[in-house]
Amino acid sequence: MFAKKLTDDLRTAANDKHLSVDFYLIPQQPTEKAGDDARYRRDMAQANCGFEKAEHLSGNIGYLKITQFAEPRECGDVAIAAMGFVANSDALIFDLRENGGGAPRMIELLSTYLFEITTHLNDFFLRKENETNQLWTLPYVPGKRLADRPVYVLVSKNTFSAGEEFGYNLKALKRATLVGETTAGGAHPVGPHRIDAHFTVLVR
């Protein structure tokens, strides 16, 4: 309850929906990186890496429902298999209406299938480091590309963070049509910072 109250107050003050405080009943050790990685792999396996549905619709339409963008190092094979499933479609729908965000690297992987040549997707300016991180499609992905197929991205008020970035990138590049509601408004990177053994704040 205390973590939730802190989260609500911080979001009100900063107008940042990404900002949150998490509480862990079991104390977290400073050196739990290996355990965190194992937990992440287990969670992604149970969630099928966020690929909830892959369907072939009437009219030869490929449909992918993605609820999160997982790290390719754990989930690249699932993403490649999903894109292979829809490779012969005449048009493609990405359903991100329940997508809560995730890893920009998965956006790079999926987007590569939608362009014929290496394409600049987006930039993130890191104020603290005074650096700009560029996102590009990859030089190579396994399987067939769908660079000449119409793409539609379904979004809603629940589409958040990397889900918003994926849709924004494709719209700005005139590669997809967005369909749905105004998204949640949190397309910026954040990371966890441990306060103590029980509390972590998610912030940039």
C-alpha positions in Angstrom: 0.0 0.0 0.0 2.9 2.4 0.8 4.5 1.6 -2.6 1.3 2.2 -4.4 0.7 5.5 -2.6 4.3 6.6 -3.4 3.7 5.7 -7.1 0.4 7.6 -7.3 2.0 10.7 -5.7 5.1 10.6 -7.8 3.1 10.2 -11.0 0.8 13.1 -10.1 3.9 15.4 -9.4 5.9 14.3 -12.4 3.1 13.6 -14.9 5.0 10.4 -15.8 3.0 7.2 -16.1 6.3 5.1 -16.2 7.3 6.3 -12.8 6.6 3.7 -10.1 7.8 2.3 -6.8 7.8 -1.5 -6.3 7.9 -3.4 -3.0 9.4 -6.8 -2.5 8.4 -8.8 0.6 11.4 -11.0 0.3 14.6 -8.9 0.6 16.4 -8.5 -2.7 20.2 -9.0 -2.7 22.4 -6.5 -4.6 24.0 -9.4 -6.5 20.8 -11.0 -7.7 21.4 -10.3 -11.4 21.7 -14.0 -12.3 18.5 -14.8 -10.4 16.8 -11.9 -12.1 17.8 -13.2 -15.6 16.6 -16.7 -14.7 13.3 -15.3 -13.5 12.9 -13.2 -16.6 13.5 -16.2 -18.9 10.9 -18.3 -16.9 8.3 -15.5 -17.0 8.8 -15.0 -20.7 8.5 -18.7 -21.4 5.2 -18.8 -19.5 3.9 -15.8 -21.4 5.1 -17.1 -24.8 7.3 -14.0 -24.9 4.2 -11.8 -25.3 3.0 -13.4 -28.5 -0.5 -14.3 -27.4 -2.1 -15.0 -30.8 -0.9 -15.8 -34.4 -3.7 -16.3 -36.8 -4.5 -16.7 -40.5 -7.7 -14.7 -41.1 -10.0 -14.9 -44.1 -8.7 -12.9 -47.1 -5.2 -14.1 -46.4 -4.7 -11.6 -43.5 -2.0 -12.3 -41.0 -2.8 -11.4 -37.4 -0.4 -11.1 -34.4 -1.5 -10.2 -30.9 1.5 -9.0 -28.9 1.1 -8.0 -25.3 4.7 -7.1 -24.6 8.0 -6.7 -26.4 10.4 -9.1 -24.9 14.2 -9.1 -25.2 15.3 -10.9 -28.4 18.1 -12.7 -26.6 15.4 -14.7 -24.8 12.6 -14.5 -27.2 14.0 -13.9 -30.7 13.1 -17.4 -31.8 9.5 -16.9 -30.9 9.3 -13.6 -32.8 11.0 -15.2 -35.8 8.5 -18.1 -35.7 5.6 -15.7 -35.5 6.8 -13.7 -38.5 7.3 -16.9 -40.4 3.7 -18.0 -39.7 2.4 -14.8 -41.3 5.0 -14.6 -44.1 2.6 -15.5 -46.9 -0.1 -13.0 -45.9 -1.4 -10.3 -48.3 -1.7 -7.9 -45.3 -0.6 -7.9 -41.7 -2.3 -6.8 -38.5 -0.3 -6.1 -35.3 -2.8 -6.0 -32.3 -1.1 -3.9 -29.6 -4.3 -2.9 -27.8 -3.1 -4.7 -24.6 0.6 -4.1 -25.1 2.3 -2.7 -22.0 5.7 -2.1 -23.6 9.1 -3.7 -23.3 12.3 -3.9 -25.2 13.2 -1.6 -28.1 15.5 -4.4 -29.4 12.4 -6.5 -30.2 10.9 -3.5 -32.1 14.1 -3.5 -34.2 13.7 -7.2 -34.9 10.1 -7.2 -35.8 10.3 -4.0 -37.8 13.1 -5.4 -40.0 10.6 -7.8 -41.6 8.6 -4.8 -42.8 11.4 -3.0 -44.7 13.5 -4.0 -47.7 16.6 -2.1 -46.7 18.1 -1.1 -43.4 16.0 1.8 -42.0 16.3 4.3 -39.3 13.4 3.9 -36.9 13.9 6.4 -34.0 16.2 8.2 -31.7 16.3 8.4 -27.9 18.2 11.3 -26.3 19.7 10.4 -22.9 19.9 13.7 -21.1 22.1 12.5 -18.2 24.7 10.9 -20.5 24.2 13.6 -23.2 24.0 10.8 -25.8 21.6 9.8 -28.5 20.7 6.2 -29.0 19.6 5.4 -32.5 17.2 2.5 -33.4 17.6 0.9 -36.8 16.2 -2.2 -38.5 18.7 -5.1 -38.6 20.9 -6.0 -41.6 19.5 -9.6 -41.6 16.6 -11.6 -40.3 15.7 -15.2 -41.1 12.8 -15.9 -43.4 10.8 -13.8 -45.8 10.3 -10.0 -45.5 6.9 -8.4 -45.9 8.2 -5.0 -47.1 5.5 -4.7 -49.8 2.5 -5.8 -47.7 0.0 -3.4 -46.1 0.4 -3.2 -42.3 -2.2 -2.1 -39.7 -1.5 -1.6 -36.0 -4.3 -1.7 -33.6 -3.9 0.5 -30.5 -5.9 1.5 -27.5 -5.7 3.7 -24.4 -3.9 0.7 -22.8 -1.1 0.6 -25.4 2.0 1.9 -23.5 5.7 2.6 -23.8 7.4 0.4 -26.4 3.9 -0.5 -27.8 3.4 3.2 -28.5 6.9 3.5 -30.0 6.3 0.6 -32.4 3.1 2.2 -33.7 4.7 5.7 -33.9 7.7 4.5 -35.8 5.7 2.8 -38.5 3.2 5.7 -38.8 6.0 8.3 -39.0 7.7 6.2 -41.7 4.4 5.8 -43.6 4.8 2.1 -43.3 1.6 1.3 -41.3 -1.9 2.6 -40.6 -2.8 3.0 -36.9 -6.4 2.1 -35.9 -7.9 2.7 -32.5 -7.7 5.1 -29.6 -5.2 7.7 -28.3 -2.5 5.7 -26.6 -1.5 5.9 -22.9 1.4 8.4 -23.3 4.6 6.9 -21.9 6.9 6.1 -24.8 10.2 6.8 -23.1 12.9 4.5 -21.6 13.2 3.8 -17.9 15.1 1.4 -15.7 15.0 0.0 -12.1 17.0 1.7 -9.4 17.1 -0.1 -6.0 16.4 2.0 -3.0 17.0 -0.7 -0.4 16.4 -4.4 0.0 12.6 -4.0 -0.3 12.0 -1.0 -2.5 12.9 -0.3 -6.2 11.9 2.8 -8.2 11.4 2.6 -11.9 12.6 5.8 -13.4 14.9 7.3 -16.1 
